[in-house]
Amino acid sequence: MSQPTGQKKIVVVGAGWAGLGAAYHLSKQGYEVTLLEAGAYPGGLVAGWQTEKGRSVEAGIHGFWYPYSNIFALTDELGIQPFTPYTRSSQYSPAGLEVESPIFQREPYLPTPLGTFIYTRFKRLPLIDRLSALPLLYSLVDFDNSDEAWHRYDCMTARELFKQYGVSERLYKESFEPMLLVGLFAPGEQCSAAAALGMLYYFILAHQPDFDVRWCRGTVGEMIFRPWTEQIEQAGGRILANHRVTDVRIGAGNKIDAVVCGDEVFEADAVIFSVGITGMKKIVGQSEGLCDRPEFRNLSNLNGIDVLATRLWFDRKIDIPLPSNACFGFHETTGWTFFDLNALHDEYKDEPGTVVEADYYHANQLLNLTDEQIIPLVQKDLAVCIPAFGEAKVVDQSVIRIHQGVSHFAPGSYRYLLPGKTSFSNVFMSGDWIVTRHGSWSQEKAYVTGLEAANRVIEQFGQGQPASIIPIVPDEPHIQASRVLNKGIRSITQQVLPNFWLP
């Protein structure tokens, strides 16, 4: 598709949810978009590919939760139906099955958080421990995703928060910490309390159906990103894989006027960075111009978390009661999940054996193991949950190590996270670690911030229609009323009492 003259040149760095979202919308609005991806395939962490034997693998399984309204609107627009129905899930410890979760939208609706509390089926956790979470509800009301709330809670660890509000040790170890390990990918003493509250509220507690999840019927790269990139290219966008950014060129007027990939220079009227924390730190480390700005230089205070993604093919069919399963207590400071791909992925429905994905989060102590050490460890863990795995034989395998692969929302990290706008007048940020007031998390947040970055480009140049971003569903009335009351009391208290306590 030929480009008309006079188009503004937009360079987008990173072809994950954020970068593809920005590139797609700007291409449709007539901008000359070049999307640079360091990897061999668009998709970033969720890109899929084929093994030497032609089997599909990807860097971990990613769920699509009930509140992902913008992603679901995108797949509708693309005319694709990549998702499974909503699934039930379970949770295991070395003692066996601990929790089964229903499909909450099918249960009679109760005001939050009653539905989550009543309908979740705990197998061992006593009622008295579950009731110890009630005082924690105040912090969920007090944390309203505002900048003030983030600063108030970010310097505290999630573990300190739960202890402060009287959560029992057993509830913390068997419920909250497992949620942190698979939601924020780190143990509670390494998670910001603000991030923990935001994640728990968005995925679990804001509305009864929010914890409902469905999955891609194959790799996300194949099922979603391939048709999406085809649409971007049809709209005139250019996607260049194997293009790792090595520098930027600072131009006049407080602007970056080009992005550099080795010997190639891509001129730009505006730049959108859509890479993860680790990737952005690498770019900044090579660029004297970016290092000169404190906001970019200070990204060195941020880190990622290691992930280990394994996929095993077994020689027999094994009965796995539910397709998605979370596990805790097997390895100190590490959480993991396993998925029945025969039930989730179309290509494995008729597979003669069982195909399982097992992903480990905060897996730094496992990444140095060899494949020959990792596979028996994974099979042993699976056999603790479902004994039949112990008798099966692994006939094929995939092990993917993702160093610093996912964002780490550590205590005190909020001050270093970048907003959507930067000190360069034509440079914008997007990704799941970027500060936004939208309220979403994970893949949905990355995609939303990509659309927000596209809208900032449109606002700057006055060309095209802004992307329509679906807001999160408003708080339920009793939560809204509680937050108004709490904000009023907090305001009065601040006026009456001296402001010398630590926030």
N, C-alpha and C positions, 0 to 999 in steps of 0.2 A: 504494500500500500504506500503510494508516494506521499511525501509530507508537503503540505502547502508552505509557501514562504512566510516568514515573519513569525513562525512558531517559537515559543519560549522553550529552551532546552532544559529538561529536568533530569538530573542524574539521581537514581535511587540506588543505595548501596545495601544489598542484602535481600534475598528473594525468599523470605519466610512469609508468614501471615501478614506482617506489617508492610513489608516491601511490596509484595504482590498486591495488597489492598490499595496502597498509594499509587502504584504504577497502573493498575487497572482503571481506577477512576480518572486519573489524569490523562491517560491515553484516550479514554472515551470523550474527554472534554477538549481534545484537539492539541494537547501538548506533545512535544517531541520528547518521548521518554526513553531513557536508556537505563536498564536495570542490570546492575553488576552483581554477580553471585560468585563467591570464592570457590564453592564446591562444584562438583561435576554435574549436579542437577539442581534445579530450583526447588526450594522447600526448606532449606536450612536444616534444623534438627529433625523435622518430620519428613524429609525426603526419603523415598523408598528406592530400592534398587534390586538387582537380581544377583543371586549367588552364582558360583561357577557351575552349579548343577541346574541353574535356571529357576531356582525357587525364590520367592519374594521375601525380602527382609526390609526392616526399617529400624531407625534408631529409637526404639521404644514405642509402646502403644499409647495413643492419646485419646482420651474420652471427650465427648461432646455433651455438655451438661444442659439441662433444661433451660437455664437463662441465656444460652448462646443465641440470642435473637438475631444479631447481625450476621453471624456465620450462616445460620439457617436461611436468612433472607438471601444471602449470596448464592448458596447452592440452588435455591429456587430460581434466582435470576439466570444462573448458568444452565438451568434445565436439567440438572443431574439429581439423582436420588442415591447418594453414596452411603446412607446410614442404615444400621440395623434398627429394629424396634428398640424401645427402652428396655433395659435388662435389669434383673435383680442382681445383687452382689452379696458377697459374704466376706468374713474376716476370720483369719486363722492365727493361732499362736502355737508354740510347741505343745501346748496342752490339748490342742484340737480346735474344733469349730467354736468360735466365740460370738459371732454376730451374723445375722442375716437381715438384709435390708429389703423391704418390699418396693414395688413401684408406687411411690407416694401419691402420684396424681390419681391413682385408682382407688385410694382410700377416701373415706368421708373427710371433707376439708375441715380442719381445726385451726384456730388462730395460732400463729407462730409463737413459741416453739413447741406447742403441744403435740402437733402431728409427728414431728421428728422424735419427740420423747416417747410417745405412746406406741407408735407403729414399728419402731426399730426393735427387732427381736434379739435381745441379749440372752445368750445361753448360760452365762456364768456370773455376770456382773450383778452383785446384789443391788436391790432398790435403794438402800441407804447410800451407797456410793453414787448412784445416778442422781439422787436428790442433792448431793453436795455441790452440784453444778449450778443450782439455782441462784446463789449470790452473784455468779459470774454474769448473769443477765444484765446487771447494771452497767458493766463495762461495754457490753454490746450496744446498749442504748447511748452511752456516753461517747463511744467511738462512731462518729458520723461521716467518716472519710474526708473531713475537712483538713486543710493544711494544719490548722491548730491542733486537731486531734492526732494527726500523725506525729507531730513534734512532741505531744504530750505522752504518747505511748511508745514511741520508737526506741527510746533509750533503755527500755525495760525488756528483759527476755520474756518469752512466752511462758517459760517455766515459772519465773517470778510472778507473773500475772496470775496464773492458776493457783499458785500457793497463797498469794495475797488474798484471793477471794475464797479460800477455804476448800478448794477442790481436793477430794480425797486422793491419797497416793495411788490407790488401785484404779480409780477412774482416770487419773492422769496417765498412768502407765498402759492401761488397756484400752483407752478410748482416745484421749486428746493427743498424746504423743504419736500414736499410729497415724492419726489424721494429719499431723504436722509432717511426718516423714514422707507421706505420699502426696501431700498438698503443697508444702513449702520445701520438701526434699531435705530437711535437716531436723535434728532433735531439738526439743524445746529450748534448751539452754543456748542454742545457736540461732534461734529465730527471734526476730523483732516481735514484740507483743502487738504492735500496730498491724504488722503484716498478718499475724495470726488471727486477729479479730476481723480484719477485712476479708481474709480468705474464708474463714469459718462462716461469716455472715452471708457472703455471696453464694457459696456453694451449698450451704446446709440450712441456715437458720432464717434467712429473710422471708422465705415462703415455703410452704410444705413441699411442693414438687421440685425444689431447686436441686436436691441431691440426685434426682433421676438422671440417668446417663444413657447415651447410646454410643455406638462405636462405628468406625468406618468398616465397610464390608470388604475391604482390602487395604493395601497401603494407602495412606493419605496422599502420597506423591502421585500414585497411579489414579486413584479414584477422584481426587479433587484438584490437585495442582496441575496435572496434565491438561484437562479441559480448560482450566482457568488460564494457564499460560497461552494456550491456543487462542483464547478470546483476547488476551492482551496483544498478541502479535497481530491478530486480525484487525484490532483497533489502531494499529500503527506503532505499538510499543516494540522496543528492541530488547531482548533478553540475552545477556552474554554470560554463560557459565565459565568456570575456570578463570575468572577475572578477580584476583585478590587486590584490593586497594592498598597501595603502598604510601600514598601521600596525597595532599591536596595543595592546590595553588591559591594563594591569597591574592586577591585583586584589589582594585580601588574601591572606595566607598564601603569599607567594612564588609566585604563579601568574599566568599570562595567562588572563584570563577572557573575552576576545573578540578576534576578528580583524576588522580594518576594511578595507573595499574602497570607497574614496571616501566616499559618503554612507551606505553600507550597513554595518551592524554585525552580526556573527555571533557570538553568545554561545557559549562553549565551556567544557566541563569539562576537556578536554585538547586539545592542539594538536600536530599532526605536520607538520613542514616537510619537503617532499619536492621541493625545487627544486634546480637546479644552483647552482654557486658564483656565477655572475654574477647570477642571479635573487635569491639570498639576500643578496648584497651590496646590491642595490637596495632590498630590503625593510629591511635594517638601516639604510641611509643615510637612510631616511625616518622611522625610529622612534626617538624619544628614549629610550624604555624599553629597546629592544634595544641601542642605542649605549652605554647606561650599564653594560652587562655586558662585561668585557674579552674573553670568549670570542667574542662576536659582533663587537665592535669590531675585533678582530684579524683578522677575515675579510678586511679590506682588504689584507692581505699575500698573499692568494691571487688567482689569475687564471684566466681561461679561454683557449682557443686558437681561432683563427679557422678556419672550414671553408668551402669553396666546393663546392657540390653542383650538378652540371650534368647535364641529361638531353637527349640529342640523338636526333632521328628522321632517318634517312637515307633516300635515295630508292631504295636497292637492298639486296639481301641481301649481307652480307659474312661470309665464313667466319671465325669467331672460334674458335680451337681449344678453349679452355677457358672456362667461363662467368665465373670470377672471377680477377682478375689484379691484382697489385701492381706498382708501378713506382717506380724510384729513379734519381737522377742527372739528371733532366730540369730541375729547378729547385732551386737551392741552398736547403737547409734545409726543403724541401717534399717530402712524399711524396704519391703519389696512387694511386688504384685505378680500374679500369674493369670493368664487368659487362655481360655479354650478356643483356639482359632478354628477348630472344626465347626464350632457353633457360630463364630463371628464372621469369618472370611469366606466369601463365595468359593474361592478356588480350593478350599480344604474340606468342603462339605462332604465330598465323596472320597476323601482320602482313606485308604485302608487302615492307616495307623493314626495315632493322636499327634497333633501339632500344638505345642504350647509355647507361648511367649512368657518369659519370666524376666522382669526388670527390677534392678536394685538401685535404690536412691541413697545418696550420701554414701557412695560405695568406694570411697578412696582407699580403704584397706583391702579391697578386692581387685583393684585394677592391675596391680603388679603380678597377679597370678597368671599362669599360662592357661591356655584353653584346656589343656589336659587336666589342670587342677580345678578349673571353674566348673566344667560340665558335671563331674561327680558331686561337687558341692551343691549345684542346683538340683540335681536329681535327688539327692538326700533330703533337701529342704522340701521338695515336692512330695516325697514319700511320707514325710511327717504329717502333711496335710491330707494326702490321699494315698494310703499304703500301696495301692496297686502300681504306683510309679516305681516302687522299689524293685519289682520283678520284671519291668520292661527293659528293653534294650534301645539305646539311642542309635539311630541309623543315619542321622545327619544332624548338623548343628551350625549355628551362627553365633558368634560372640562379637559384640561391638562395644568398645570402650569409648566413652564420651568424657574426656577430661574437661572439667570446668564448664560442663555443657548447659546447665540450667541456672537461672538467676538465684542468687543467694540474698534473701532479705534478712541480713544479719542485724542485730541490735545496733542502733546508731547509723545505719546505712542510708536512711531517708535523706539526710542532708546532702548526700553526694549524688543521689539520683537526679537525672537531668529532666527538666520540663520539656514540653514540645517545642518551645522556642529557645533559641540559643543567642549568645552575644553577637553572632554573625547575623546580619539582617536577612540573609537568604538561605540560612541553614536550619533545618527542622529535624526533630528526632521522633522516632516511633519504635515501639517494641514493648514487650511485657514488663520491662523494668522502668519505663518512662512514667513520670508523674502525670496523672490525669485524674480529673474529678468524675469521670464517668461511673466508676465503681465496679467495673468488671475485672476479671482475672484471667491469667493464662492465655490460651489461644484467642479467646474472644477479646481480651484486652489488647493483645498485639494487633489484631485486625482493626479494632476501633481506633487505636492510635495511628495506624496507617491512614485511615480515612481522615482523621483529624489533621495529620500532616498534609494530605492532599488539599484539604480545605484551607489551610494556611497559605499554600501556594496560590490557590484561586483567589483568596482575599488579597494577596500581595499584587497579583498581576491583573485582577479584574476580568479574567477570561474564564468562561465556563460556569456551570452550576455546581454549587457545593454538594458533596455527598450527603445523603440523608442517613443520619446515625440514630438508631433506635435506642432510646434511653433504657436503663434498667427499670424493672417494674417498681413503682413507688413502694415505700414501706407501708406495712399494714397500719390501719388507723390507730390502733393502740400503741404501736411503736412510734408513729409520728407524734402522738400526743405526749408520750413519755419523753421524747427528745426535746420537744418544745418546753415542757416543764423543766427538764434537767438543764437546758440551756439558760432558762430564766434564773433558776436557782444559782447556777454557776456564775452568771453575770452579777447578781446581787452580792454573792459571797466575795467576789473579786473587788467590788466597790467598798465593802464594809471591812474586810480583813486585810491586813498588810500583805503585800505580795513578796514574801521572802522565802516561801517554801519551794523546794525543788518541784518542777512540773512533773 
